[in-house]
Amino acid sequence: PRKCTVRLHVAEPDDLAAGERMFDVLIDGQTVLEKVDPVAAGRRTAQVFTLPAINVGGKLVLELKPHTGETILGGVE
């Protein structure tokens, strides 16, 4: 495995209030972000979560686990 920086891009496209769409982010089965709320930075405002030093083998397995509402992810670097 090698260490990589992973960036997740999130923005809320709908007119939801804070807390109406929340989810955890898991990489290779490990929780790396808890209760991500796309509205936390404001409606239709992009957020980038930078996760340094993620061990990556042959594949990167990314999972979004919902708390409230549906999950949403704009992009992965």
C-alpha positions in Angstrom: 0.0 0.0 0.0 1.0 3.6 -0.5 -0.2 6.8 1.2 -2.3 9.1 -0.8 -4.2 12.3 -0.2 -7.9 11.9 -1.0 -10.2 15.0 -1.5 -14.0 14.7 -1.5 -16.1 17.4 -3.0 -19.6 18.0 -1.6 -22.2 20.7 -2.3 -26.0 20.7 -1.6 -27.9 21.2 -4.8 -31.4 21.2 -3.2 -33.0 23.6 -0.8 -32.5 21.6 2.3 -31.8 22.9 5.8 -28.8 21.9 7.9 -29.2 18.4 9.2 -31.6 17.2 6.5 -28.8 15.4 4.6 -26.1 13.9 6.8 -23.7 10.9 6.2 -20.5 9.3 7.2 -17.7 8.6 4.8 -15.8 5.3 5.0 -12.6 4.4 3.2 -11.8 0.7 3.1 -14.3 0.1 5.9 -12.8 2.7 8.2 -14.8 5.8 9.1 -12.8 8.9 8.0 -15.6 11.6 8.3 -18.6 11.5 10.5 -22.0 13.3 10.0 -21.0 15.3 6.9 -23.6 17.9 6.4 -23.5 19.5 2.9 -25.4 22.5 4.1 -22.9 23.3 6.8 -21.0 25.8 4.6 -24.3 27.1 3.2 -26.7 26.1 0.5 -25.1 25.5 -2.9 -21.7 26.2 -1.4 -18.9 23.7 -2.3 -16.9 22.0 0.5 -13.7 20.1 0.0 -12.7 17.5 2.6 -9.0 16.7 2.4 -7.9 13.4 3.9 -4.1 13.1 4.0 -2.1 9.9 4.4 -4.8 7.4 3.3 -3.4 3.9 2.8 -4.3 2.8 -0.7 -3.6 -0.7 -2.0 -4.9 -1.9 -5.4 -8.3 -0.3 -5.0 -9.8 2.6 -3.0 -13.2 1.5 -1.6 -15.3 4.6 -0.7 -18.7 4.2 1.1 -21.2 6.8 2.1 -23.4 5.8 5.0 -26.5 7.9 5.4 -27.8 9.3 8.8 -30.6 11.5 7.4 -31.7 11.9 3.8 -29.9 10.5 0.8 -26.1 10.8 0.4 -24.5 13.0 -2.2 -20.9 13.4 -3.5 -19.8 15.8 -6.2 -16.3 14.4 -6.8 -13.3 12.5 -5.6 -9.6 13.3 -6.3 
